[in-house]
């Protein structure tokens, strides 16, 4: 199910990109890429995921689309290379499923509102007409604003990650629209065991959801539309 949703997500993004690219006239914003610095904002959607350890104890049963909004500061380093600062606020939900009994699966929903603070290197190809594809790679830190100590599974609020992706600058008369698909991998163990937290509000029955886990790390797929 997760693979099918990710494939649909990727195909939709490239379909939208193709429509925009094929519908443009030639010669918009011919000198915009020569600016030493420019600004913008981004709107998009995301799919948050968790890598669960041990894998036979629980799994992420569904990927629910979330919402992302951010701001962009872009510094020109060379003809094909830019340095980008893109703090982004994401809203999303992960759902863990536990096969405690045969034919009976229990679930726990975890709401996440991470603010991600990354720095990227953007490597662009030569511009062709009003389109300029690029690759992007970087990393940063994230702070989850939705950490809730009353939930059966508690996630650490702090994470650090690397992120890579592809995109395309599409030049209109007064701005650039840049569809961008990125995938991030978190490195910090987000899982907080019962013995390291204040588990007072949690019932004995709910403690089993944490006791079945040893490690959780983050994954996220983001489709953003940058306006610059």
C-alpha positions in Angstrom: 0.0 0.0 0.0 2.8 2.4 0.9 4.7 1.7 -2.3 1.6 2.3 -4.4 0.9 5.7 -2.7 4.5 6.8 -3.2 4.5 5.8 -6.9 1.2 7.8 -7.4 2.8 10.8 -5.5 5.9 10.8 -7.8 3.9 10.3 -11.0 1.5 13.1 -10.2 4.4 15.5 -9.5 6.1 14.7 -12.9 2.7 15.0 -14.7 2.2 18.5 -13.2 5.8 19.4 -14.2 5.2 18.3 -17.7 2.0 20.4 -18.1 3.8 23.5 -16.9 6.8 23.0 -19.0 4.9 22.4 -22.3 2.6 25.3 -21.8 5.2 28.1 -21.6 6.3 30.6 -24.2 10.0 31.4 -24.7 12.3 34.0 -23.1 10.8 34.9 -19.7 13.0 36.4 -16.9 16.2 36.1 -19.0 18.5 37.6 -16.3 16.9 36.5 -13.1 19.5 33.8 -12.4 22.3 36.4 -12.4 21.0 38.0 -9.2 23.4 37.4 -6.3 20.6 36.8 -3.9 16.8 36.3 -4.1 13.9 35.2 -1.9 10.7 33.2 -2.2 8.3 30.9 -0.4 7.1 27.4 -0.8 3.8 25.5 -0.4 3.5 21.8 -0.7 2.4 18.4 0.6 4.3 15.7 2.5 4.2 12.0 3.4 5.7 11.3 6.8 7.0 7.8 7.5 8.9 6.0 10.3 11.4 3.2 10.2 10.4 0.9 13.0 12.8 -1.4 14.9 12.1 -4.3 15.4 10.3 -4.6 12.1 8.0 -7.5 13.3 6.6 -5.6 16.3 4.9 -2.7 14.5 4.8 -0.9 11.2 3.5 2.3 9.6 0.2 1.1 8.2 -0.7 4.1 6.1 0.8 7.3 4.7 -1.4 10.3 5.2 -0.7 13.4 3.1 0.2 16.5 5.2 0.8 20.2 4.5 4.1 22.1 4.2 4.9 25.8 4.1 8.3 27.5 4.1 10.4 30.5 3.1 13.4 30.6 0.7 16.7 32.5 0.7 18.9 31.7 -2.3 22.5 32.8 -2.7 24.2 32.5 -6.1 27.7 30.8 -5.8 28.4 30.1 -9.5 26.7 29.8 -12.8 25.3 26.3 -12.0 25.5 26.3 -8.2 23.4 28.0 -5.5 23.3 27.8 -1.7 19.8 27.7 -0.3 18.3 28.3 3.2 14.7 26.9 3.3 13.2 26.7 6.8 9.9 24.8 6.5 7.0 23.9 8.8 5.4 20.5 8.1 2.1 19.2 9.4 1.5 15.4 9.3 0.5 12.2 11.0 2.0 8.8 11.3 0.0 5.7 12.2 1.6 2.7 13.8 -0.1 -0.7 13.6 0.7 -3.5 16.1 -0.2 -7.2 15.3 -0.6 -8.2 19.0 -3.1 -10.8 18.1 -3.8 -12.8 14.9 -6.6 -11.0 13.1 -6.7 -8.1 15.5 -4.4 -5.1 14.8 -4.2 -2.2 17.2 -3.2 1.3 16.0 -1.6 4.4 17.5 -1.7 7.8 15.7 1.2 10.2 16.2 0.8 13.8 15.1 3.9 15.6 14.1 4.6 19.3 13.4 8.3 19.5 12.7 9.9 22.8 11.8 12.9 21.8 9.6 15.9 24.1 9.2 18.0 22.9 6.3 20.8 24.3 4.1 21.0 23.0 0.5 23.3 23.0 -2.5 21.4 23.4 -5.7 23.1 22.2 -8.9 21.3 23.4 -12.1 21.6 22.4 -15.7 21.8 24.8 -18.6 18.5 26.6 -19.2 16.4 25.4 -22.1 13.7 27.9 -23.1 11.8 28.5 -19.9 12.8 25.4 -18.0 15.9 24.6 -16.0 16.1 21.2 -14.2 18.2 20.9 -11.1 19.4 18.5 -8.3 19.3 19.5 -4.7 21.1 18.1 -1.6 21.6 19.2 1.9 20.7 18.6 5.5 19.8 20.2 8.8 17.9 19.9 12.0 14.2 19.6 12.9 12.2 20.4 16.0 8.8 18.8 16.5 6.3 21.2 18.0 3.7 18.5 18.6 5.5 16.3 21.1 2.8 15.0 23.5 3.9 13.2 26.7 0.4 11.8 27.2 0.5 9.6 24.1 1.3 5.9 24.2 4.3 6.4 22.0 6.5 9.5 22.7 8.9 10.8 20.0 11.9 12.9 20.8 11.4 16.5 19.6 14.8 16.9 18.1 16.1 15.3 14.9 18.9 15.8 12.3 18.6 14.7 8.7 19.9 14.7 5.1 17.7 15.4 2.2 18.0 15.1 -1.6 15.8 15.7 -4.6 15.1 17.0 -8.0 13.2 20.0 -9.4 12.8 22.3 -12.3 12.8 26.1 -12.5 9.9 27.2 -14.7 10.1 30.8 -15.8 7.0 33.0 -16.1 6.8 36.7 -16.9 7.1 37.9 -13.3 8.2 34.9 -11.2 9.7 31.4 -11.2 7.6 28.4 -10.2 9.7 25.5 -9.2 8.1 22.1 -8.6 10.5 20.1 -6.3 10.4 16.5 -5.1 12.6 15.7 -2.0 13.2 12.8 0.2 14.7 13.1 3.7 16.3 10.6 6.0 16.5 11.2 9.7 19.5 9.9 11.8 18.4 10.5 15.4 16.5 7.7 17.3 13.2 9.5 18.0 11.8 6.8 20.3 11.6 7.6 24.0 11.3 4.4 26.1 8.9 4.2 29.0 11.7 4.2 31.6 13.0 7.5 30.3 9.8 9.4 30.4 7.1 10.5 32.8 4.6 7.7 32.0 2.1 8.6 34.8 -0.9 9.5 32.5 -0.4 6.4 30.4 -2.4 3.3 31.3 -0.8 -0.1 31.8 -2.6 -1.3 28.7 -1.1 1.5 26.6 2.4 0.9 27.8 2.6 -2.2 25.6 2.7 0.1 22.5 6.1 1.5 23.7 7.4 -1.7 25.1 7.1 -3.3 21.7 9.6 -0.8 20.2 13.3 -0.2 20.5 14.0 2.4 17.8 12.2 4.9 15.5 13.8 7.0 12.8 12.1 9.5 10.4 11.6 9.4 6.7 9.7 12.0 4.7 8.7 12.6 1.0 7.9 16.2 0.1 6.4 17.7 -3.0 6.9 21.5 -2.9 6.0 24.3 -5.2 8.5 27.1 -4.8 7.6 30.7 -5.9 10.7 32.8 -6.4 
